[in-house]
Each structure stands twice: as C-alpha cells, then as structure tokens.
Amino acid sequence: MRTKTSLGKISAVTTPRYRCTACGNLTRFDVTSTKQTRAFHHYSVGGELSIEDEEVLAESVELVACQWCSSDRSVVALTEAEAEAVDAAGGTA
C-alpha cells in the first residue's frame, strides 16, 4: 500500500496480504487499525486545509475480518513467498 501526500510524494507502507482459511478469500477484508502520524497542516487564507509531509510513526492492526464470510478467526497473513505466489498466479494461488 502507498500513501500519497498533497504534494504528490509517495511513500511506501508495508501491508501484508491476507487469506481467509474458511472461504478462500484473498481480496476483500475489513481491517481495523490505529495509526499515529505526524503531518504539516497548511491552511490557505480561505481556510482550506492541505495536509503535507505526513509520516506514519506507528501503526497497529487490531482486527482483520473477511468480507465474504465475516470470519475474523480464520484470516491469516501470508508470508512474502506466499503473497508472491498469489500475485504470480493472478490472485488465485
């Protein structure tokens, strides 16, 4: 996953791929997470806010649930090798 700031700079954010072992879902998950960020808030003279130079200081994932079967106990994070195999197979490995 990548985040884009208002200046157009792109910073890489490492996000795991998931699989639901109950139904086989590889693509749709509800992820509940908390992020701590630091950012420069710039207000125009007209009061319009643009957020620049946002930096993620900490992030934790509290819950990942499958959108297909609603299970949160059957979702596992794939290893890097497993994620690459899924990508190579077009999302069906």
Secondary structure in CASP SS format (residue, H / E / C, confidence):
PFRMAT SS
TARGET T0000
AUTHOR 0000-0000-0000
METHOD secondary structure of the structure
MODEL  1
M C 1.00
R E 1.00
T E 1.00
K E 1.00
T C 1.00
S C 1.00
L C 1.00
G C 1.00
K C 1.00
I E 1.00
S E 1.00
A E 1.00
V C 1.00
T C 1.00
T C 1.00
P C 1.00
R C 1.00
Y E 1.00
R E 1.00
C E 1.00
T C 1.00
A C 1.00
C C 1.00
G C 1.00
N C 1.00
L C 1.00
T C 1.00
R C 1.00
F E 1.00
D E 1.00
V E 1.00
T E 1.00
S E 1.00
T E 1.00
K E 1.00
Q E 1.00
T E 1.00
R E 1.00
A E 1.00
F E 1.00
H E 1.00
H E 1.00
Y E 1.00
S C 1.00
V C 1.00
G C 1.00
G C 1.00
E C 1.00
L E 1.00
S E 1.00
I E 1.00
E E 1.00
D E 1.00
E E 1.00
E E 1.00
V E 1.00
L E 1.00
A E 1.00
E E 1.00
S E 1.00
V E 1.00
E E 1.00
L E 1.00
V E 1.00
A E 1.00
C E 1.00
Q C 1.00
W C 1.00
C C 1.00
S C 1.00
S C 1.00
D C 1.00
R C 1.00
S C 1.00
V E 1.00
V E 1.00
A E 1.00
L C 1.00
T C 1.00
E H 1.00
A H 1.00
E H 1.00
A H 1.00
E H 1.00
A H 1.00
V H 1.00
D H 1.00
A H 1.00
A C 1.00
G C 1.00
G C 1.00
T C 1.00
A C 1.00
END
